Every structure is written in C-alpha cells, then in structure tokens.
Amino acid sequence: MTVLTNRQATAPATAAEAPRTTGRSIGTVVKAYIALTKPRIIELLLITTLPVMFLAAGGLPPLWTSVSVMVFGTLSAGSANALNCYVDRDIDQKMRRTRRRPLARHQVSPRGALVFGIVLGVLSTLGLWLTANWLAAVLSTGAILFYVLVYSMILKRRTAQNIVWGGIAGCMPVLIGWAGITERLDWAPLVLFGVVFFWTPPHTWTLAMRYKEDYAAAKVPMLPVVATERRVILESIAYTWATVLCSLALWPVAGTTLFYPVVAAVLGAFCLWEVHRLLARLNSGKTGVDLRPMRFFHWSNAYLALLFLAVAIDPLLA
C-alpha cells in the first residue's frame, strides 16, 4: 500500500471532487437531493400510514386530509432520512451498501444536506399543523428528533439494541395517520405501533446478517456483529412471534371483521415459517450467506405491506 503525503492526498481529492460539484445539470442535483431522503424507506413508512387512516375513518378517509398527511408525512420522513445521511456521512463511505449515497459520493455538501433536512422538517411540521391538526404535527416533529438525536447520534454507534429502541421512529407514522383523522390517539393505533415495533428488529437484523462485514468495518455494533448467529436468530424468532401476536390483538381492540384476523393469521404463519427456517438451516450446519437471511428480510417487507393492506380493506367490508 502506498502512503501519500498530505499534499499528494489533498490534490487528487480536490480534483476528483471538482466535476462532482460543478458543471452538473439541475436534474442531477435534484436527483442527489431526492436520494438523500431515501425514497424506498419512505415508501415503507407510507404503507403503514394510509391504511391506518382508513381504519380511523371506519372506511374512506377525507380526501384532503389523507393527501395532506401523506404529502407532509413524506416530507417529514425525508427530513429525518436526510439528517441521518448528514450524521452518518463518515460511516456511509465505509459500507458497500451505503457508499453510493449522495454525501458519500460528494454529490451534495454536508452543509447542503443539513439545511435541506431542516427545511423539510420545518415544512412538514407547518404543513401538518395547518392542514391536519396540531397532534399530527407534534408527533411528526417528535419522530424526526427521535430518529436523528436518539437513534442516529446516540444509539446507533453505542449499543447492539440500537434498532430495537431506535425503531420507535419508524412506528410513528401509524400514530400520525390516526391522529391526522381523529385528532386523538386510541388503542388501535397503539397496537399497530406495537406491530411495527416488534417487526423492526428481525427485519433489520437479517439485513445486517447479510452485510455484517460492512457494519463491522464502520464499527456499528449491530447485533449480528457482536453476537453469535444463534443468538441473532433466536431473538429474531422471539420478536417475530411478538409481531404476529400483536397483529392479532387488533381484532378485538378495533372490532374488525373476520377478514383481518384471517389474513393476519395466514401472513403470520408464513412469516414464522421463514424465521424458523433460519434456525433449521443453522442447526443443519449452515452459516453466513448459506443461512439465506435475505429470504426473511424480503418476506418481512411483503408481510408488513400485506398486513396493512388488510387493515385498509377491512373497514370497507364492515
């Protein structure tokens, strides 16, 4: 490995960054800023927001309220994700999964990302306050602050329980959607909050099992980095059981039709089958990528989307 002097190291870096920060089209710049918001994560958050509004309204929710909550909820999630990119810009460069993010590729300046994230947060709060209600706005702001200050800046780099408690921010869209319609909270959204809370750790840990070396290189103590595969899988099984049981609790709490618990039970059975297959593969001597943890990761995405789709459909059948 060649060791460069400070002068040698600085000159090429400056030259390399020049074409990335100058002479770019407006479209390229816009795409970079959009990428900061992590659109794929926003999609997952919105999947849990809209169905809750159907449940809260007992059918079709008011169109204007639904649109405003979805639009400003998108800005809220984008704010949290952009600010997370700002905080994590050093470790994003070290991980294969994140090294193509705009800050890691110097497509956006740290200052630009920070200002962008703050502006989105302010707009989302004001928008929800003016078009929905104060409770939805407060919950949205709380979610941003929790994700950035508690998860990104405190938990993520300090404890293997980072995603367990940090995942609370990802549960907030459920409460925001309900509050946007009813201007209050109730047991039904709290049950669905619990579903997302218990679902998040095994979903994230199976992804971290696949990218274990990335997290280790970035010195992020995700559970698969600091614990054995057996412990990770056993804890994933426990959280998956909690997810399924919590999902079934919505039936008596919200007074749904039989459609929802039947769908929840079938989806839960498939989810439990997949997570137990991880343990079976481990017991058969497989390890690492041969455990195929991404099978459960992808299935858990489908599980959550289909479960919340059932949440939206059920009140239309009542």
Secondary structure, 3 states (H helix, E strand, C coil): CCCCCHHHHHHHHHHHHHHHHCCCCHHHHHHHHHHHCCHHHHHHHHHHHHHHHHHHHCCCCCHHHHHHHHHHHHHHHHHHHHHHHHHCHHHHCCCCCCCCCCCCCCCCCHHHHHHHHHHHHHHHHHHHHHHCCHHHHHHHHHHHHHHHHHHHHHHCCCCCCHHHHHCHHHHHHHHHHHHHHHCCCCHHHHHHHHHHHHHHHHHHHHHHHHCHHHHHHCCCCCHHHHCCHHHHHHHHHHHHHHHHHHHHCHHHHHCCCCHHHHHHHHHHHHHHHHHHHHHHHHHCCCCHHHHCHHHHHHHHHHHHHHHHHHHHHHHHHC
